[in-house]
Each structure stands twice: as structure tokens, then as C-alpha cells.
Amino acid sequence: MTDYTVEFVRTGEEITVSGTETVLSRCIEEGIAQEFSCRVGMCLACSAAVVEGEVTQPAARGLTDEEAENYALTCMARPRSDLVLDRGKYPPSIGKGAHVGDAGDDTASADD
């Protein structure tokens, strides 16, 4: 399987993630401070805006189809290309009460 580079804006951290593993699992292995809670794609705590690149995340049930184009749930997201992610950025629907979870405050992130 192909390996991809995942860069995190604001911190400049960079990791290599294979197409068969999740971004979160590699962050944990590499000691990257990525927030998470449920690890099943529902709580949105591990959300990141996709600045560049593509992910596959078919089990990310916490995102609408539109949101899944612009946000990655790192616990579910597997890279399909090199990625640039902005951690701690949450989809707009989270402020509308559309999702259950405690990740609704986009002012707090692992980068703060």
C-alpha cells in the first residue's frame, strides 16, 4: 500500500500514513497531540479541516456528505493522497446541534 505525507498547518508537524491506517492511529504512534474521544466517527472531537488532499472515511457517521468533502474525522480518515490538515476545525453543523458530542467548541484545539 502507498504511504502518504500528512502535514498539520499551524504546527508544521508532518507524519507518514499508509493508505490502510487512520490518521489518528499514526498520530498516536508518533506522539502527535491529536484530540479524540470515541474513535468511532461520531463525537467529532478529532475533526480536522482538509486544506489539501483527499481522504476516505466511509464509517465517519458524524459528518454529513457535504461536510465529509471538507472535514476529516482523523479516527476514521485514511489518506488517498498527500494531505494538509488543520486540526481542531469543526464542521458548521456542530454549532447547530446536529451532532451529539462534546466537540462543539472550535476555539480549543491540540495546537493551543
Secondary structure as GFF3:
##gff-version 3
##sequence-region A 1 112
A	DSSP	beta_strand	3	8	.	.	.	ID=ss1
A	DSSP	beta_strand	14	18	.	.	.	ID=ss2
A	DSSP	alpha_helix	23	30	.	.	.	ID=ss3
A	DSSP	beta_strand	47	52	.	.	.	ID=ss4
A	DSSP	beta_strand	55	56	.	.	.	ID=ss5
A	DSSP	alpha_helix	65	70	.	.	.	ID=ss6
A	DSSP	beta_strand	71	73	.	.	.	ID=ss7
A	DSSP	beta_strand	78	79	.	.	.	ID=ss8
A	DSSP	beta_strand	83	87	.	.	.	ID=ss9
A	DSSP	three_ten_helix	92	96	.	.	.	ID=ss10
###
